[in-house]
Amino acid sequence: MASSTRRPCTLFLAVFLAGVAALLVDQSRAELFTAITHLRSLQHTEAQVAANVAHYLHAEQERLDFCREMLGYMQALLGRTEGEGEYEVEEEYDDDDYDDYDFYS
């Protein structure tokens, strides 16, 4: 009789342990799924950041090109080509010349 009562207990214990193992595996799967989802969102975020940086660098390159073009126009207006010396200022700027002028009228 002792063996007949042990079988149900052993069977119950085996089913119980299998259930616990299944829950742990299921929990691990859920955690793994959450981790994968998080990694995918990080990749998306990383891709978004990379795209933003590329856009910013492109915009900065356009600004730099524009500044170079304007510098070329200014140099052409002044008649200066690259390699020539610096220009000297003939007159010093004097703030007093504009004190009497009303800019807001």
Secondary structure per residue as TSV (DSSP state, phi and psi in degrees):
chain	resnum	aa	ss	phi	psi
A	1	M	-	360.0	-27.7
A	2	A	H	-65.6	-35.3
A	3	S	H	-71.8	-29.8
A	4	S	H	-72.2	-30.1
A	5	T	H	-81.6	-25.1
A	6	R	H	-73.2	-34.9
A	7	R	H	-59.7	-50.8
A	8	P	H	-61.6	-38.0
A	9	C	H	-66.5	-42.6
A	10	T	H	-65.9	-42.2
A	11	L	H	-63.7	-44.6
A	12	F	H	-61.2	-44.4
A	13	L	H	-64.1	-39.3
A	14	A	H	-66.1	-43.7
A	15	V	H	-65.8	-42.0
A	16	F	H	-61.5	-47.1
A	17	L	H	-65.2	-37.0
A	18	A	H	-64.9	-38.6
A	19	G	H	-64.7	-43.9
A	20	V	H	-62.7	-43.3
A	21	A	H	-62.3	-41.5
A	22	A	H	-63.8	-41.0
A	23	L	H	-63.4	-41.9
A	24	L	H	-64.6	-41.3
A	25	V	H	-65.0	-42.2
A	26	D	H	-63.5	-41.9
A	27	Q	H	-64.5	-40.4
A	28	S	H	-63.6	-40.2
A	29	R	H	-63.1	-42.6
A	30	A	H	-63.4	-42.9
A	31	E	H	-65.7	-38.7
A	32	L	H	-65.1	-42.8
A	33	F	H	-61.7	-42.9
A	34	T	H	-62.4	-42.3
A	35	A	H	-64.3	-42.6
A	36	I	H	-64.4	-43.0
A	37	T	H	-61.2	-42.3
A	38	H	H	-63.0	-43.5
A	39	L	H	-63.5	-39.2
A	40	R	H	-64.2	-41.0
A	41	S	H	-67.0	-35.1
A	42	L	H	-65.4	-40.1
A	43	Q	H	-63.0	-41.6
A	44	H	H	-63.3	-43.4
A	45	T	H	-64.1	-42.7
A	46	E	H	-62.2	-42.0
A	47	A	H	-65.3	-38.9
A	48	Q	H	-64.3	-44.3
A	49	V	H	-62.8	-43.3
A	50	A	H	-62.3	-40.6
A	51	A	H	-65.2	-41.1
A	52	N	H	-64.4	-41.8
A	53	V	H	-64.9	-43.0
A	54	A	H	-62.1	-41.8
A	55	H	H	-63.7	-43.7
A	56	Y	H	-62.6	-45.4
A	57	L	H	-63.8	-37.5
A	58	H	H	-64.8	-43.8
A	59	A	H	-63.3	-40.9
A	60	E	H	-65.5	-37.5
A	61	Q	H	-64.4	-40.3
A	62	E	H	-63.1	-41.7
A	63	R	H	-63.5	-42.4
A	64	L	H	-63.8	-42.7
A	65	D	H	-62.1	-41.5
A	66	F	H	-62.5	-43.8
A	67	C	H	-63.3	-40.2
A	68	R	H	-63.7	-41.0
A	69	E	H	-64.0	-44.1
A	70	M	H	-64.2	-38.6
A	71	L	H	-62.7	-40.5
A	72	G	H	-61.7	-42.6
A	73	Y	H	-63.0	-43.3
A	74	M	H	-63.8	-42.5
A	75	Q	H	-63.5	-39.5
A	76	A	H	-65.9	-40.1
A	77	L	H	-64.4	-36.3
A	78	L	H	-81.6	-9.0
A	79	G	T	76.0	21.6
A	80	R	-	-102.8	132.6
A	81	T	-	-108.3	160.4
A	82	E	T	-61.8	136.6
A	83	G	T	102.4	-18.8
A	84	E	S	-77.5	163.5
A	85	G	-	-70.5	178.0
A	86	E	-	-76.8	154.2
A	87	Y	-	-87.8	146.4
A	88	E	-	-98.0	145.0
A	89	V	-	-85.4	126.9
A	90	E	S	-73.5	-42.1
A	91	E	S	-121.3	147.3
A	92	E	-	-81.7	145.5
A	93	Y	-	-71.6	132.6
A	94	D	-	-122.5	118.4
A	95	D	G	-63.9	-28.9
A	96	D	G	-65.4	-24.6
A	97	D	G	-63.9	-24.7
A	98	Y	G	-108.6	4.6
A	99	D	T	-64.8	-35.4
A	100	D	T	-86.4	-8.5
A	101	Y	-	-86.3	132.1
A	102	D	-	-96.2	106.5
A	103	F	T	-74.2	-18.8
A	104	Y	T	-99.8	5.3
A	105	S	-	-87.4	360.0
